[in-house]
């Protein structure tokens, strides 16, 4: 039995969380929840003050920042939040202005109510607006998982804002066909599930053993199941059919990346069964990726930032120094 199926079995056995009183979002055209600030107090290795940007739809997006200079935009995936980058921020912040964002539905960002509220367009437009509201330029994009499915299309659409790409454990599904059985089983679970054990999922997708304090930090954004609509819906947004909403964006991104002329570094880990082989795809797709070292992060699971964050940050710092903005 593969690690992915073990993960699925564990999730199916996950207990349903007890209900908590949500904090009102402060208005907007859609009903949203906002995780109470108290949930984020005294998190392990997380000394950063919260910052917020309002994007269309009245949604508030959260980010942390550290350092000065050209922005290093760190975008997480499912079902993590900016906390995933905590091991990388110290080193990266000596090289530039780190901006680690929470996608809508995650972290301290607003969480729309109703699974069908979450669409590829919602996530894409919110992240694009976030970048525009902060007026980020000369961006080094650091993306993993859904951070790639969202960040890479936006980089292609707004190339004038992006200077470099760092692509890690992600994909750009363009076939319009179902994936392998492990992912499709995970997708089927998410479609039918009414709850998700966030901390357990992250633990199963890492190589290292996570402490209770770290697991609590990953669970912090979700006081109860009512806050998890975005996490539950994300797997269903991966395009696995010709009529999938995200498919045109994936194909446009692949076309744009095939003509990309700015530096691109591809780093995948050695112990991620979900995205295995994706590094070869991106190195073949992006012309400039061939100019960089073929780095494989050893002893890293799907969430390689959690397993080997300091090592990854060193590689990114070297990449930035090696490819100065002209």
N, C-alpha and C positions, 0 to 999 in steps of 0.2 A: 504494500500500500504506500503511495507516495505521500510526501509531507503535506501536499495540498489537500489530499483526501483526509488525512489525519486532522488537519485544520477544520475541514468541513464537519467532520464528526464531532469535534469539540464544540463547534459553534452551535450545532443542532442541540447539544446538551446544555447550552448556556442558560442560566437562570434569568428570568425577567426581573428587571430592576424595579424597585418601589417608586411610587410617584412622589414628585416634589412640586412645590409651588413655583411656577415660572415667573420670571420678572418681565413686566411689559416692555415692549421694544421701543416705545416712544413714538409710535405712529407709522404711517406709510400705507400704501395702497394694498399691501398683502399682510395677512396676519403672520407675525413672527414672534419668536421667543429670543430672549437674550439671557445667556447664562449669568447668574448672579456673580458679582465680582469676588465674593467671599470664596468661591470655588477655586480661585487662582492664587490665593494667599499662601505664601511660604512654600511654593513648589521647589522641589530639589533642583539646584543648579540653574535657577531661572530668575536672575536679578533684574530683569528688564521691565521698564515702565511701559504700560500700554499706550498705543496711539491709534487713532481712528480716522477713517475717511468715509464719507457718505457717497454711495454710488447710486445710479438710477434705480428707481423702485423704492427709494427711501431706506435702503439697506445700509447698515453700518459694517464696514470691514475693518478688522483689527490687524495691526502689524507691530513688530518691535524693530528697533534700529540701533545700530552701534557703529562707531567709526565715522570717518569723513572721506570725501572724495567721490569718485564715480561709483554709482550704485551696483551692488551685487544682490540681485533679486532672487531670493530663495523661495521656491514654490513647492509645497508638500503635496501628498496624495491621500488616498483612501486608507484608513479613516483617521489619519494623524492630524497634527496642526503644527504651527511654527516651532513648538517645543522640540520637534524632531531634529532641528538644526542647532540645538544648544551646544553640542560638542564642536561645531564648526565655526560658530560666531566669533569666539575670541581670536582665532588666527585670521579669519577673513576680515575682521574689523580693523586689523592693522594694515590691510591692503586697500580698503575702500569702505564705502558706506553700506553696511549690510542692511537690507530690508527683508525681513522674513514675515510673510503675509499669511493670514488665515483665510482660506477659501470660504465662501458663503456656506453656512451650515456646519462649520467646524471652528474649533478654538473659541476665541472670544468674539468672533464675527456673528452677526445675526443669523438666526436659523428659521427660515420660512417654515410654516406649518403645512403639511400635506405633501406626500411623496411626489405627486405629479407636478407640484410646483417646481421641483428641481428638474431642469432641462439642461442640455448642453449649452443652449443659448444663454440661459441665466448665468451659468458659471463663466462662460466665455466673456459675455458683456460686462459682468461685474469685475473680472480681473482686468480687462482692457481699460475700463473706466478708472479702476484703482491706479493703474500706471499713468493714465492721463491726468488724473487729479493731483498726483504727486509730481507730475511733469518729469518723470524719470527719463534720463538720456544717458547714452553711453553705457547701457545696462550690460552687465554680465549675468545672463540667466543661468541659474542653477536649478535644475528641475528633475523630479523623480516621480514615477507612477503617474497619477493624474496631473501632476505638475507639468509633465511633458505633453500630454494630450491637450492641455489648455495653453501652456506657455509657448510651445513651438509654433502653433498656428498664429498666435498673436505676434510672435517675432517676425514671421513671414509677412504678416499684414502691415506691421509697423517697423520695417527694417531700419528706418532712420533713428529709432530709439535704442536699438540693440547693437552692441559692439562685439560680444562673444557669447557662445553657447557652451554650457556644460550639461551633458545628457547622461542620465544615470537611471538604470533599472526602470525603463519606461517603454512605450511602444507608440506606433503610429499606424493603427489598423486601417488598411485601405482596401482589403479584399472584398468586403461586404459578405463574408462567410463566417460561420461559427468557428470559434477557436477550438483548442484541444479539450478533451473530456474533463480535465481538472478545473479549468476556468468555467466551462459551461455548468459543471456541478455547483461551483461557487455562485454563479449567476442565478441558477435555479433556487439555491438556498435563499439568496438575498430577495428574490422575487416573492417567495412565499413567507419569509420570516416576518415576525412582528417585533423582534428585538435582536440585538447584537451585543456580544460581550467585547467591547472595544479593547480593553487591556489584554484579554486572552488572545484575541486575534493578532495584536501586534507582537506579543510574546512568541506566538507560533511562527511568525514571519521574520524572526530574528534568530541569530546564532547564539548571542550572548544571553545570559540569564538576567532578566530585568528585576530590579529591586521593587519592593512594595511601594516605595516612594515614587519611583518612575512610573509604575503602572497606575498609581493614583493620579499622576499628572496627565497621563493620556486619557484617563476616564473623566478628568475634571470638567471638560466642556459639556458633559452629558449627565445632568443630575438624574434624569430618568428617560424612559423610552420616547417620550414626546419630543425630545430634543434630537432624536437620531434619524429623522426622516431623510436628511441629506446623505448620511452614511449608508442607510439601507438602500437608497435609490442609485447611488453612484455606479455600482456594478452593472445596472441595467442600461446605463448610458453609453457603455462601451459598444461601438458599432459592430454588430455581428450579423447584419443582414443588409440588403441593398436599400431598404427603406429607412434605415437608421438615421436619426436626425443629425448625428455628428459626422457621418461618412463624408459628405462634401467638404467639410472643413479639414478632415484628415487627408483627403486626396489633394486638396489645394496646398496644404502644408508640405506634403511630400514633394509636390511639384516645385514649390518654392525652395525647399531645402536642397533639391537636386541642383539648384543654381546658386546656392549660398556661397558668398565669397569672403565672409568674415571668419575669424577663427572659431573652431568648434572642437571641443574635447569630449570624447566618449569614454565613460568609465562604468562598467557593469561589475557586479560582484560574482563570486564563484559559486555561491550556494543559494541562488534564487531560481526555483524551478518555473516560476511564472514568466519571467522575461528572458530566460536563457536563450542565447543566440541573437538577441536584439542588438547587441553591440556590433556584430558583423553587419547587420542590416543598416545601421546608422553610419558606420564607417564607409560602406559602399555608396550610401545615398548622398551624404554631405561631402562635397569635394574637399573642403579644407580639413575634414576630420582625418584624412589620410596623411596630413602633415604633422600630426601629433603622435606621441607615443601610444602604443596599444596597451593601455593599463587595465589590468583586472584586479579588483579589490579582493584580496584574500580574506577568507573567514568572514564574509559578509552575506547576510540573508537578503530578503527583499528590501527591508528597511536598512540599507547599508549605512546610512547616516548614523543610525543607532549603534551599529556594530563597530564601525570603523570611522567615525566622524572626524577624528583628529588627523588620521592618515589622508582622508579625502580632502580635507581643508589644505593640507600641505601641497597636494597635487594641484589644487585650484590656484593657490598662491603662485606656484611655479609657472603655471599656465598663463596667468595674468602678467607676470613679469616677462615671460617669454614672448608674449604677443601684446606689446604696448599699443594703445590707441593712436593711430596716425592722424 
